[in-house]
Amino acid sequence: MNPYYDKLLSAYESLREKTSFEPVTALVLGSGLGGYADEITVEDVVEYQDIDGFPVSTVPGHKGRFVFGYVKQTPVVVMQGRIHYYEGYDIHDVVLPIRLMKVLGAENLILTNAAGGIQEGMKPGDFMMIQDHITQFVPSPLVGPNVESLGERFPDMSQVYDPDIQKTMEQAASRLGIILKKGVYIQFTGPNFETPAEIRMAKALGASAVGMSTAVEAMAAKHMGMRIGGISVISNLASGISSNPLSHEEVQIAADEAAPYFKQLLTELIPML
């Protein structure tokens, strides 16, 4: 038996005792972006702490609950607060929520985050559509015994972020007059911000934005056959690019300022998927 799969089944059974809602699209809200969950037509709310064996988010600004409801007519499940590797959880626990949303019925996944801008010309408040990612600096959530019912042993990662969702995201942004930059996201472990030397390395590797989440979630979702889209809200310039010291408060402030446009983009995008 696989203990991670057993935990997934236990969480599923526990959650199904609290809601019968069946989502089509799953949405993960990053730092400072959790307020979007209050904008949807809410049907059910389940706290992470009320789900058997489920990890609990400990980051300021992350409420730590699933919100079930509708964006227009589209049934969605929203993670209002994600789980991070730097909180001390096993990497399989970090992606447990993603796997759980898939077994609940979600076929589409929109991942969002607040990220540091590396790409030239980026500034706080920009939106970046994630086209690809780099995960070599965090453990793979696929290490260990494979569960064939979840996905194949050696999944292809040549197109993690669905091309059709990317086109739809561009169309939604264009309708709203929102400039959508494009790039590669790199995930580091955190919780410390990166050094200037690490950012120079990331830039040399081809990264456009940097953060402490998202990529491992996308990997687990791709393994399970989900269609994935990713949006980074650039909350600050990465270390060494800006002369200012970095802080979590700065991230939250920038995300708050971008929130109205972010909400418009998601509300336009999700029904189009």
Buried (B, 14 or more C-beta within 10 A) or exposed (E): EBEBBEBBEBBBEBBEEBBEBEBBBBBBBBBBBBBBBEBBEEBBBBBBEBBEEBBBBBBEBBBBBBBBBBBEEBBBBBBBBBBBBBBEBBBBBBBBBBBBBBBBBBBBBBBBBBBBBBBEEBEBBBBBBBBBBBBEBBBBBBEBEBBEEBBEEEBEBEEBBBEEBBEBBBBBBEEBEBEBBBBBBBBBEBEEBBEEEBBBBBBEEEBBBBBBBBBBBBBBBBBBEBBBBBBBBBBBBBBBBBEEEBEBEBBBBBBBBBBEBBBBBBBBBBBBB
